[in-house]
Amino acid sequence: MTRLLFPRSSIAARSLLGLLLLLPGAALSQTDTNNAADISVSTGEAPMQAPPPVSNSPYSTDFASETASNYLRGGITVTGAYSNNVASTQVPTAGSSFSVWPTIAFDKTTVRSHTVLTYSPGVTIYPQTSALNQFNQNLSFTLQYRLSPNVTANLNEAFSRTSNVFNQPSPITTISVSGAAPPPPQAVIPPVADQRSNATNAQITYRCGENCMIGGGGGYNTVSFVNSNELSGLYNSDSATGSVFYSQRLRDRYFVGVSYLYQNTASFQSGTGTGANTHTQTQALSAFLTYFFRPNFSMSVLVGPQHFTSSQPPFQASQGWSPLTTISLSWQGSRTNLAASYSRIVSAAGGLNGAYNSYVANLAARWQASRNWGLGASASYLNYETVTPLFTLSTPGGRTITGTVSAHRPIGEHFSVQVGYNWIRQSYSGGAAATPYPDTSRIFISLSYHITRPIS
């Protein structure tokens, strides 16, 4: 049996936790006409939603003008980028790339349902390294359906296949923030590699009274490197989850409850058999609290014990107890949107073999600086410490830091331009991931044409 591993202090984790604790006062001190409605009126008239710690949907960072429904939107985005490292090699090779992204989006609301479908295929060309040229895919689908006045079903699907995690029609949206315990994230990020991610989540909720809700759901998440010959030593990960919860609303602004979460994860390499593959099962019973300072500003905490069992034949299984913690907040103002979270959980890690104490911090922010200029930023901090040090090809751990900053400006009614900067910094040692991936910086500029048509 492994020794219980508690988190070590880190500057990034402390900084984010401090931000979460300080922001409520800063936000409440600002004036926002959208906050005039009392929370009791808002929650009383609208269907009760699952609190963030047990919701299967991430926080939204859209402004009110971007949430209009019943439309069909189409367009095309052309992006030029320059990176100091366009290949997955220890010695960085600088180069440029060009991408073209057609996009179609459908958003339809009826009395009982809300459906959103977005599809954006693309092609990326590397003039200096044509072998890296690739077709890309991005698909997202969300369905909310009210089966009865008290029963609601939700389905979310997100699929991406790309050669670069930041190679998206809108790189600022690459990082999403959730109030729930996160699925296994991608740990090692090669600068360029054929990689695929897929996340499917379903949930059904029942309003059992004026102020109470019960629900349950499941999900399946994958992170895989399509061509294992490109990057030896990197591991794929699969994760299946199931959960149930009970939530009670108190005094309009408070939501409290308990939840149970089960995860079954695997890390493996395609075509290498099962000898060095690792399977991990975790179970967590947690209590949570969500407080709405205002209808559009909330903070959530989820905490409880988590038990893990990790196996890799022929070794003896490793098991133990570990705390599960998630702290998050969401603020949607008239001109400023912010979502942030910090989680500590035992899970697999895409790119690494084994199970890890995972410390995950995410941030997404947008600011409408003026009528014509919008600014955005997103960042993530991932830190891993192995709980399976004796397994074959197990990695002691390491960390990955990623970020994006951008500026956006409309040009007339149908055109817009976006400029930005991405970076990746990561450090891993030992085991299969001993080869270090160099820091990567990337600047980009995008020109977009878009058109919107209402639908009935």
NUROKOL-287731 format. One record per residue (C-alpha): x, y, z. Coordinates in nm, 4 decimals, always signed. Each point is the difference from the previous one (the first is absolute). Layout:
BEGIN
        px        py        pz
         X         Y         Z
...
***
This chain:
BEGIN
        px        py        pz
   +0.0000   +0.0000   +0.0000
   +0.1347   +0.3408   -0.0941
   +0.0542   +0.2729   +0.2527
   -0.2645   +0.2700   -0.0013
   +0.1216   +0.2853   -0.2148
   -0.1044   +0.3498   +0.0988
   +0.0542   +0.2997   -0.2301
   +0.3176   +0.1968   +0.0258
   -0.0246   +0.3759   +0.0008
   +0.0464   +0.1709   -0.3350
   +0.0130   +0.3652   -0.0906
   -0.2491   -0.0414   -0.2851
   -0.2542   -0.1840   +0.2131
   +0.0297   +0.2546   +0.2832
   -0.0335   +0.2882   -0.2445
   -0.3168   -0.1364   -0.1556
   -0.1521   -0.0823   +0.3396
   +0.0727   +0.3555   +0.1109
   -0.1642   +0.1318   -0.3162
   -0.3118   -0.2064   +0.0696
   -0.0255   +0.1384   +0.3520
   +0.0643   +0.3642   -0.0916
   -0.2203   +0.0321   -0.3073
   -0.3390   -0.0012   +0.1775
   +0.0717   +0.3318   +0.1686
   +0.1420   +0.1499   -0.3187
   -0.2997   -0.1085   -0.2060
   -0.2591   +0.1163   +0.2534
   +0.1588   +0.3456   +0.0061
   -0.0692   +0.0515   -0.3710
   -0.3250   +0.1285   -0.1445
   -0.1798   -0.2172   -0.2525
   -0.3560   +0.0691   -0.1118
   -0.0475   -0.3682   -0.0832
   +0.0270   -0.0806   +0.3709
   -0.3056   +0.2010   +0.1037
   -0.2311   -0.3035   +0.0083
   -0.0229   -0.1763   +0.3345
   +0.1277   -0.3569   +0.0028
   -0.3253   -0.1281   +0.1483
   -0.1960   +0.1314   -0.2949
   +0.2475   -0.1413   -0.2476
   +0.0098   -0.3481   +0.1485
   -0.3722   -0.0057   +0.0715
   -0.1147   +0.0699   -0.3562
   +0.2621   -0.1964   -0.1955
   +0.0345   -0.3804   +0.0076
   +0.2376   -0.1026   +0.2755
   +0.3422   -0.0908   -0.1376
   +0.2480   -0.2496   +0.1441
   +0.2586   +0.1903   +0.2104
   +0.3459   +0.0339   -0.1616
   +0.1701   -0.2719   +0.2147
   -0.2376   -0.2643   -0.1435
   -0.0814   +0.1523   -0.3396
   +0.1205   -0.1666   -0.3192
   +0.0413   +0.3379   -0.1746
   +0.2966   +0.2392   +0.0273
   -0.0369   +0.3625   +0.1015
   -0.0975   +0.2319   -0.2838
   +0.2146   +0.3020   -0.0832
   -0.2403   +0.1347   -0.2634
   -0.1355   +0.3523   +0.0231
   -0.3756   +0.0583   -0.0098
   +0.0211   +0.1128   -0.3643
   +0.1542   -0.3374   -0.0911
   -0.2665   -0.2197   +0.1621
   -0.2848   +0.0717   -0.2420
   -0.1754   -0.3176   -0.1098
   -0.1900   -0.1143   -0.3115
   +0.2653   +0.0758   -0.2574
   +0.2042   -0.1629   -0.2738
   +0.3537   +0.1355   -0.0223
   +0.2635   -0.0635   -0.2605
   +0.3420   +0.1350   -0.0803
   +0.3638   -0.0593   -0.0720
   +0.3184   +0.0814   +0.1944
   +0.3487   +0.0279   -0.1493
   +0.2891   -0.0127   +0.2478
   +0.3698   +0.0617   -0.0436
   +0.2364   -0.0978   +0.2814
   +0.3709   -0.0050   +0.0764
   +0.1450   -0.2348   +0.2633
   +0.3469   -0.0422   +0.1440
   -0.0567   -0.3772   -0.0103
   -0.2109   -0.1616   -0.2725
   +0.1308   -0.3556   +0.0517
   +0.0107   -0.2338   +0.3001
   +0.3769   +0.0058   +0.0380
   +0.2360   +0.0870   +0.2845
   +0.1635   +0.2652   -0.2191
   -0.2700   +0.2569   -0.0895
   -0.0631   +0.0632   -0.3694
   -0.1716   +0.3300   -0.0762
   -0.2535   +0.0286   -0.2785
   -0.3363   +0.1303   -0.1149
   -0.3379   -0.1571   -0.0645
   -0.3237   +0.0946   -0.1728
   -0.3466   -0.1295   +0.0864
   -0.3423   +0.0308   -0.1601
   -0.3097   -0.0702   +0.2123
   -0.3515   -0.0060   -0.1482
   -0.2579   +0.0064   +0.2826
   -0.3711   -0.0666   +0.0275
   -0.2007   +0.0387   +0.3216
   -0.3638   -0.0760   +0.0787
   -0.1806   +0.1195   +0.3134
   -0.3685   -0.0810   +0.0522
   -0.2215   +0.0528   +0.3031
   -0.3532   -0.1351   +0.0445
   -0.2343   -0.0194   +0.2974
   +0.1603   -0.3277   +0.1113
   +0.3472   -0.0093   -0.1518
   +0.3162   +0.1922   -0.0810
   +0.2326   -0.1386   -0.2680
   +0.3405   +0.1374   -0.1019
   +0.2148   -0.1585   -0.2712
   +0.3316   +0.1396   -0.1243
   +0.2227   -0.1613   -0.2624
   +0.3287   +0.1360   -0.1268
   +0.2244   -0.2113   -0.2239
   +0.3286   +0.1481   -0.1089
   +0.3306   -0.0443   -0.1720
   +0.3413   +0.1091   +0.1323
   +0.3022   +0.0405   -0.2258
   +0.3636   +0.0240   +0.1170
   +0.1968   +0.1493   -0.2935
   +0.3423   -0.0941   +0.1425
   -0.1046   -0.3506   +0.1122
   -0.2637   -0.1356   -0.2351
   -0.0021   -0.3390   +0.1736
   -0.1869   +0.1655   +0.2882
   -0.2908   +0.1188   -0.2171
   -0.3301   -0.1195   +0.1438
   -0.3764   +0.0104   -0.0258
   -0.1620   +0.0988   +0.3301
   -0.3409   -0.0655   +0.1528
   -0.1919   +0.1842   +0.2723
   -0.3529   -0.0998   +0.0972
   -0.2117   +0.0960   +0.3002
   -0.3593   -0.0895   +0.0780
   -0.2203   +0.0952   +0.2955
   -0.3573   -0.1060   +0.0638
   -0.2201   +0.0920   +0.2952
   -0.3458   -0.1582   -0.0048
   -0.2779   +0.0299   +0.2583
   -0.1675   -0.3402   +0.0166
   -0.2559   +0.1391   +0.2462
   -0.0345   +0.3136   +0.2136
   +0.2324   -0.1577   +0.2590
   +0.2267   -0.2267   -0.2084
   +0.2760   +0.1323   -0.2287
   +0.2539   -0.1920   -0.2073
   +0.3321   +0.1485   -0.1155
   +0.2466   -0.1301   -0.2572
   +0.3388   +0.1528   -0.0883
   +0.2425   -0.1205   -0.2660
   +0.3330   +0.1557   -0.1015
   +0.2431   -0.1493   -0.2518
   +0.3287   +0.1399   -0.1284
   +0.2731   -0.1329   -0.2248
   +0.2936   +0.2277   -0.0632
   +0.3771   +0.0208   -0.0312
   +0.0225   +0.2719   +0.2673
   -0.2252   +0.0585   +0.3014
   +0.0012   +0.3760   -0.0713
   -0.0730   -0.0462   -0.3687
   -0.3697   +0.0881   +0.0254
   -0.2325   +0.2506   -0.1709
   +0.0073   +0.1956   +0.3289
   +0.3060   -0.0953   +0.2102
   -0.1226   +0.2015   +0.3004
   -0.2771   -0.2580   +0.0553
   +0.2380   -0.2988   +0.0128
   -0.0125   -0.0099   +0.3806
   -0.3418   -0.0561   +0.1586
   -0.0760   +0.0425   +0.3710
   -0.2378   -0.2156   +0.2006
   -0.1166   -0.0069   +0.3592
   +0.0010   -0.3802   +0.0073
   +0.2900   -0.2373   +0.0606
   +0.1880   -0.0078   -0.3326
   +0.0458   -0.3081   -0.2226
   +0.3594   -0.1085   -0.0728
   +0.1572   +0.2910   -0.1910
   +0.2751   -0.0115   -0.2597
   +0.3272   +0.0292   +0.1913
   +0.2776   -0.0104   -0.2611
   -0.0667   +0.2342   -0.2941
   +0.2226   -0.0575   -0.3048
   +0.0410   +0.3146   -0.2127
   -0.1266   -0.1882   -0.3071
   -0.1457   -0.3496   +0.0014
   -0.3100   -0.1682   -0.1378
   -0.2160   -0.0068   +0.3138
   -0.3670   -0.0574   +0.0731
   -0.2256   +0.0764   +0.2951
   -0.3619   -0.0870   +0.0607
   -0.2306   +0.0730   +0.2945
   -0.3557   -0.1315   +0.0295
   -0.2165   +0.0759   +0.3043
   -0.3661   -0.0705   +0.0749
   -0.2015   +0.0961   +0.3059
   -0.3607   -0.0173   +0.1144
   -0.1388   +0.2093   +0.2865
   -0.3253   -0.0153   +0.1941
   -0.1385   +0.2915   +0.1972
   -0.1330   -0.1809   +0.3060
   -0.1423   +0.3098   +0.1653
   -0.0052   +0.3758   -0.0110
   +0.3614   +0.0175   +0.1178
   +0.1504   -0.3461   -0.0509
   +0.1437   -0.1944   -0.2922
   +0.1423   -0.3461   -0.0566
   +0.1899   -0.1130   -0.3070
   +0.2423   -0.2401   -0.1547
   +0.2017   -0.0490   -0.3112
   +0.3041   -0.1407   -0.1692
   +0.2734   +0.0904   -0.2408
   +0.2809   -0.1296   -0.2176
   +0.3186   +0.1974   -0.0695
   +0.3004   -0.0868   -0.2160
   +0.3361   +0.1582   -0.0795
   +0.1967   -0.1829   -0.2677
   +0.2967   +0.0472   -0.2296
   -0.1165   -0.1410   -0.3317
   +0.3390   -0.1025   -0.1370
   +0.1932   -0.1593   +0.2873
   +0.3110   -0.0208   -0.2198
   +0.0213   +0.3793   -0.0094
   +0.0617   +0.0358   +0.3711
   +0.1406   -0.3040   +0.1761
   -0.0593   -0.0135   +0.3717
   -0.3283   +0.1922   +0.0095
   -0.3086   -0.1776   +0.1343
   -0.3663   +0.0338   -0.0898
   -0.2668   +0.0134   +0.2711
   -0.3645   -0.1073   +0.0192
   -0.2334   +0.0841   +0.2850
   -0.3585   -0.1094   +0.0745
   -0.1880   +0.1730   +0.2806
   -0.3283   -0.0343   +0.1859
   -0.1502   +0.2280   +0.2622
   -0.3093   +0.0717   +0.2111
   -0.0814   +0.3032   +0.2144
   -0.2531   +0.1651   +0.2277
   -0.0266   +0.3801   +0.0189
   -0.2018   +0.2277   +0.2281
   -0.0515   +0.3740   -0.0435
   +0.0096   +0.2051   +0.3219
   -0.1103   +0.3618   +0.0341
   +0.0042   +0.0457   -0.3778
   +0.3732   +0.0654   -0.0291
   +0.1464   -0.3239   +0.1423
   +0.0133   -0.3432   -0.1598
   +0.1324   -0.2858   +0.2137
   +0.0144   -0.3706   -0.0678
   +0.1898   -0.3245   -0.0240
   +0.1300   -0.1896   -0.3003
   +0.1570   -0.3355   -0.0824
   +0.2481   -0.0296   -0.2881
   +0.1427   -0.3188   -0.1522
   +0.2783   +0.0033   -0.2610
   +0.1600   -0.2860   -0.1921
   +0.3067   +0.1134   -0.1939
   +0.2670   -0.1669   -0.2116
   +0.3322   +0.1156   -0.1423
   +0.1394   -0.1934   -0.2955
   +0.1932   +0.0097   -0.3256
   -0.1665   -0.1182   -0.3196
   +0.1396   -0.3227   -0.1371
   +0.2263   -0.0780   +0.2984
   -0.2181   -0.2596   +0.1718
   -0.1052   +0.0270   +0.3630
   +0.3254   -0.0745   +0.1848
   +0.0773   +0.3609   +0.0970
   -0.3555   +0.1347   +0.0010
   -0.1444   +0.1352   +0.3227
   -0.3615   -0.0108   +0.1220
   -0.1257   +0.2175   +0.2830
   -0.3330   +0.0078   +0.1797
   -0.0980   +0.2841   +0.2332
   -0.3009   +0.0658   +0.2197
   -0.0764   +0.3282   +0.1758
   -0.2773   +0.1109   +0.2348
   -0.0067   +0.3790   +0.0223
   -0.1958   +0.2861   +0.1487
   -0.0425   +0.3228   -0.1950
   -0.1124   +0.3576   +0.0481
   -0.0847   +0.2661   -0.2595
   -0.0714   +0.3601   +0.0984
   -0.1456   +0.2563   -0.2401
   +0.1224   +0.3459   +0.0961
   -0.2163   +0.1218   -0.2883
   -0.1922   -0.1821   -0.2756
   +0.3049   +0.0124   -0.2271
   +0.2740   -0.0432   +0.2599
   +0.0556   -0.3212   +0.1964
   +0.2653   -0.1917   +0.1894
   +0.0017   -0.3778   +0.0591
   +0.1929   -0.2426   +0.2191
   -0.0016   -0.3798   -0.0214
   +0.2027   -0.2141   +0.2424
   +0.0111   -0.3600   +0.1183
   +0.2096   -0.3180   +0.0284
   +0.1012   -0.1928   -0.3113
   +0.1119   -0.3634   -0.0088
   +0.2129   -0.1276   -0.2887
   +0.1116   -0.3443   -0.1156
   +0.2548   -0.0175   -0.2804
   +0.1212   -0.3212   -0.1649
   +0.2586   -0.1069   -0.2554
   +0.0535   -0.3781   -0.0224
   +0.2091   -0.1726   +0.1231
   +0.0627   +0.2613   +0.2727
   -0.2009   +0.0174   +0.3183
   -0.2786   +0.2565   -0.0166
   +0.0659   +0.3401   +0.1542
   -0.2805   +0.1538   +0.2034
   -0.0624   +0.2711   +0.2543
   -0.2040   +0.2995   +0.1074
   +0.0398   +0.3563   -0.1167
   -0.1985   +0.3245   +0.0382
   -0.2054   +0.1237   -0.2970
   -0.0443   +0.3766   -0.0130
   -0.1443   +0.2416   -0.2544
   -0.0402   +0.3776   +0.0437
   -0.1494   +0.2087   -0.2805
   -0.1672   +0.3281   -0.0810
   -0.1886   +0.1551   -0.2890
   -0.0733   +0.3670   -0.0632
   -0.1956   +0.1184   -0.3053
   -0.0194   +0.3773   -0.0145
   -0.1207   +0.2336   -0.2707
   +0.3580   +0.0579   -0.1218
   +0.2119   -0.2498   +0.1936
   -0.0243   -0.3795   +0.0214
   +0.2180   -0.2153   +0.2228
   +0.0123   -0.3687   +0.0923
   +0.2689   -0.1648   +0.2135
   +0.0456   -0.3333   +0.1746
   +0.2508   -0.2018   +0.2000
   -0.0271   -0.3785   +0.0471
   +0.1951   -0.2693   +0.1758
   -0.0920   -0.3537   -0.1060
   +0.1553   -0.3432   -0.0632
   -0.0295   -0.0782   -0.3715
   +0.1822   -0.1084   -0.3107
   +0.1827   +0.2582   -0.2122
   -0.0028   +0.0058   -0.3791
   +0.3514   -0.0712   -0.1230
   +0.1220   -0.1666   +0.3219
   -0.0248   -0.3569   +0.1243
   -0.1441   -0.0720   +0.3446
   -0.2167   +0.1871   +0.2497
   +0.0799   +0.3386   +0.1504
   -0.0871   +0.2500   +0.2641
   -0.1151   +0.2661   -0.2449
   -0.0105   +0.3718   +0.0832
   -0.1931   +0.1832   -0.2707
   -0.0559   +0.3770   -0.0161
   -0.1885   +0.1656   -0.2871
   -0.0839   +0.3604   -0.0802
   -0.2069   +0.1579   -0.2798
   -0.0739   +0.3735   -0.0214
   -0.1418   +0.2460   -0.2524
   -0.0311   +0.3784   +0.0136
   -0.1891   +0.2265   -0.2370
   +0.2451   +0.2872   +0.0282
   -0.1917   +0.2289   -0.2383
   -0.2643   -0.0154   -0.2676
   +0.2521   -0.1238   -0.2556
   +0.2603   -0.1852   +0.2072
   -0.0298   -0.3189   +0.1994
   +0.2791   -0.1643   +0.2006
   +0.0290   -0.3584   +0.1180
   +0.2272   -0.2250   +0.2010
   +0.0027   -0.3669   +0.0976
   +0.2545   -0.2076   +0.1912
   +0.0476   -0.3372   +0.1629
   +0.2416   -0.1414   +0.2566
   +0.0369   -0.3802   +0.0250
   +0.2192   -0.1691   +0.2599
   +0.0306   -0.3779   +0.0439
   +0.1491   -0.2258   +0.2678
   -0.0083   -0.3748   -0.0581
   -0.1819   -0.2372   +0.2361
   +0.1361   -0.3031   -0.1904
   +0.3809   +0.0476   +0.0143
   +0.0792   -0.3744   -0.0270
   -0.1964   -0.0665   -0.3191
   +0.1838   -0.0579   -0.3299
   +0.0586   +0.3188   -0.2002
   -0.1581   +0.2101   +0.2736
   +0.1030   +0.3653   -0.0023
   +0.0734   +0.1814   +0.3285
   -0.2058   +0.2912   -0.1277
   +0.0520   +0.3565   -0.1106
   -0.1912   +0.3089   -0.0967
   -0.1476   +0.1770   -0.3006
   -0.0891   +0.3690   -0.0237
   -0.1925   +0.1363   -0.2978
   -0.1513   +0.3348   -0.0829
   -0.1537   +0.2231   -0.2646
   -0.0583   +0.3737   -0.0230
   -0.1827   +0.1637   -0.2883
   -0.1638   +0.3176   -0.1288
   -0.3064   +0.0035   -0.2235
   -0.1497   +0.2760   -0.2168
   -0.3001   -0.0030   -0.2372
   +0.0442   +0.1472   -0.3473
   -0.3374   +0.1012   -0.1317
   -0.3049   -0.2250   +0.0327
   +0.1422   -0.3335   -0.1174
   +0.3775   +0.0093   +0.0530
   +0.2228   -0.0104   +0.3079
   +0.3698   -0.0331   +0.0776
   +0.1714   -0.1678   +0.2947
   +0.3659   +0.0067   +0.1050
   +0.1524   -0.1980   +0.2824
   +0.2814   -0.1902   +0.1638
   +0.0153   -0.3615   +0.1304
   +0.2626   -0.1651   +0.2138
   +0.0720   -0.3439   +0.1453
   +0.2515   -0.0744   +0.2765
   +0.0395   -0.3550   +0.1281
   +0.2471   -0.2056   +0.1979
   -0.0064   -0.3794   +0.0468
   +0.2764   -0.2398   +0.0968
   +0.0523   -0.3728   +0.0405
   -0.1801   -0.2944   -0.1553
   -0.1485   +0.0126   -0.3476
   -0.0401   +0.3781   +0.0032
   +0.3648   +0.0727   +0.0851
   +0.0550   +0.1775   -0.3320
   -0.0717   +0.3671   +0.0683
   -0.2212   +0.1930   -0.2372
   +0.1343   +0.3510   -0.0508
   -0.2011   +0.3084   +0.0903
   -0.2147   +0.1156   -0.2876
   -0.1137   +0.3516   -0.0912
   -0.2411   +0.0849   -0.2802
   -0.1411   +0.3248   -0.1356
   -0.3036   +0.0032   -0.2264
   -0.2325   +0.2276   -0.1945
   -0.3436   -0.1022   -0.1260
   -0.2431   +0.1595   -0.2424
   -0.3593   -0.1215   +0.0198
   -0.3112   +0.0428   -0.2109
   -0.3297   -0.0894   +0.1636
   -0.3683   +0.0235   -0.0816
   -0.3029   -0.0695   +0.2204
   -0.3549   -0.0841   -0.1009
   -0.2942   -0.0351   +0.2405
   -0.2010   -0.3213   -0.0017
   -0.3492   -0.0599   +0.1304
***
